[in-house]
Amino acid sequence: RYIGDWSSDVCSSDLGSEVDGRYVPLEIAIHDLPTNVERGSIVDIYAIAKNSAGSASLESTSLIASATTVIGVDRKGDLSGSVGVIVNIRNQNVLSLISQISEHRLLLVAHV
């Protein structure tokens, strides 16, 4: 089930109930999110640096968070080219993730 908006039932979910976790909303390009990712999916989050022309540089790719639980997916933005995703990030990784957003493209890789 896709979460159409970030309602209170998402916040009270037992998904990703890691003690030191934080729910972090992300805007992900539609082509950087596997189509089968939904609430409860486990993903790894990679940061791919953008060069000055706006394209990605694979040489400076880094793993930001691994085995992260997806708390919600809002696919209403599909037509705009982006998808809203809430993930449960370990507290010690939150600052690293947030600092990567402006200069990097975020790629979610689903566990199977």
C-alpha positions as CSV (number, residue, x, y, z in Angstrom):
1,R,0.0,0.0,0.0
2,Y,1.3,3.5,-0.8
3,I,1.0,6.3,1.6
4,G,-0.8,9.1,-0.1
5,D,0.2,11.6,2.5
6,W,2.3,11.6,5.7
7,S,-0.5,10.7,8.1
8,S,-0.3,10.0,11.8
9,D,-0.6,6.2,11.2
10,V,2.8,6.3,9.6
11,C,4.3,7.8,12.7
12,S,2.7,5.3,15.0
13,S,3.8,2.3,12.8
14,D,5.9,-0.4,14.3
15,L,7.9,-0.6,11.1
16,G,11.5,0.3,11.7
17,S,11.0,0.7,15.4
18,E,14.8,1.0,16.0
19,V,15.4,2.7,19.3
20,D,17.8,5.3,18.0
21,G,16.1,5.8,14.6
22,R,14.7,8.9,13.1
23,Y,12.0,9.2,10.3
24,V,13.5,11.3,7.5
25,P,11.5,12.4,4.4
26,L,13.4,12.3,1.1
27,E,12.6,13.4,-2.4
28,I,13.9,10.8,-4.8
29,A,14.0,10.9,-8.6
30,I,11.6,8.4,-10.0
31,H,14.4,6.5,-11.8
32,D,16.4,6.3,-8.6
33,L,13.8,4.2,-6.8
34,P,12.9,0.6,-7.7
35,T,9.2,0.3,-8.6
36,N,8.6,-2.4,-6.1
37,V,9.7,-0.3,-3.1
38,E,6.9,0.2,-0.7
39,R,6.2,0.6,3.0
40,G,8.2,-2.0,4.9
41,S,10.9,-2.5,2.2
42,I,14.5,-2.6,3.2
43,V,16.8,-0.3,1.1
44,D,20.4,0.9,1.0
45,I,20.9,4.7,0.3
46,Y,23.7,5.8,-1.9
47,A,24.8,9.4,-2.6
48,I,26.1,10.1,-6.1
49,A,27.9,13.4,-6.5
50,K,26.6,15.8,-9.2
51,N,29.1,17.6,-11.2
52,S,28.7,21.3,-12.2
53,A,26.7,20.3,-15.3
54,G,24.2,18.5,-13.1
55,S,25.1,14.9,-14.2
56,A,26.2,12.3,-11.8
57,S,29.8,11.2,-11.0
58,L,30.1,7.5,-10.1
59,E,33.7,8.0,-8.9
60,S,32.4,9.9,-5.8
61,T,29.5,7.5,-4.9
62,S,29.2,6.6,-1.2
63,L,26.9,4.4,0.9
64,I,25.1,6.6,3.4
65,A,22.8,4.1,5.1
66,S,22.3,0.3,4.7
67,A,19.4,-2.0,5.6
68,T,17.1,1.0,6.1
69,T,13.4,0.5,6.5
70,V,11.0,2.4,4.3
71,I,8.2,3.9,6.4
72,G,6.1,5.4,3.6
73,V,6.1,6.0,-0.2
74,D,4.1,8.9,-1.8
75,R,4.0,8.3,-5.5
76,K,1.6,11.2,-6.3
77,G,4.7,13.1,-7.6
78,D,5.3,10.5,-10.3
79,L,4.3,13.0,-13.0
80,S,6.8,15.5,-11.7
81,G,9.6,13.0,-11.9
82,S,10.1,12.5,-8.1
83,V,8.7,10.3,-5.4
84,G,8.4,11.2,-1.7
85,V,9.9,8.5,0.6
86,I,10.1,8.4,4.4
87,V,12.9,6.2,5.7
88,N,14.0,5.2,9.3
89,I,17.6,6.3,9.6
90,R,19.9,5.6,12.5
91,N,20.4,8.7,14.5
92,Q,24.1,8.8,13.8
93,N,23.5,8.8,10.0
94,V,20.8,11.6,9.9
95,L,23.3,14.5,9.6
96,S,25.3,12.7,7.0
97,L,22.2,12.0,4.9
98,I,20.9,15.6,5.2
99,S,24.2,17.1,4.3
100,Q,24.4,15.0,1.1
101,I,21.0,16.1,-0.3
102,S,21.9,19.4,-2.0
103,E,25.1,18.3,-3.7
104,H,24.2,14.6,-4.4
105,R,21.6,12.5,-6.1
106,L,20.2,9.9,-3.7
107,L,19.7,6.4,-5.1
108,L,17.7,3.8,-3.2
109,V,18.7,0.1,-3.8
110,A,16.1,-2.4,-2.6
111,H,17.0,-5.7,-0.8
112,V,15.4,-8.7,-2.3
